[in-house]
Amino acid sequence: MSRPSVEFTDYHQFKREKIDGKVDGLYQRMISQDDQGRDLVRIMEFEPGTDTTPNGVQSHDYWEEVFIIDGSFIDLTLNKEFTAGMVASRPPGMKHGPWKSPNGCTMYEVRYYK
């Protein structure tokens, strides 16, 4: 696995890229990923007003660890708002979302297969 070494760096130094798909307002800043792009570490950003309803409920075949750095989003299935400082640890197959972020949200995300 080839991943760069990164010492403490402001995450704004990483290129902001639009996440392709059905939803506008989703961006990522890739910190590192393996050669296949499966295991990764990134900053994910929801612009204010982003609604991921078109993506539906999510379920993955990988582990996902998430920390909300700033802002918040509402899980529309649970009807619950998650805010800065909260964390999630999702095993493969755990259902989550869709979300709406009225004021925007910035998250640190780690994905890995095990």
JOZI-V630895 format. One record per run of one state. SS is the DSSP state (H for helix, E for strand, L for the rest). FROM is the first residue (numbers start at 1). TO is the last residue. Records with the same first field share a line. If there is no record, write none. Layout:
SS: FROM-TO, FROM-TO
This chain:
L: 1-10, 14-16, 19-25, 34-39, 47-49, 52-52, 56-57, 59-62, 76-79, 84-86, 91-95, 97-98, 102-104, 113-114
H: 11-13, 53-55
E: 17-18, 26-33, 40-46, 50-51, 58-58, 63-75, 80-83, 87-90, 96-96, 99-101, 105-112
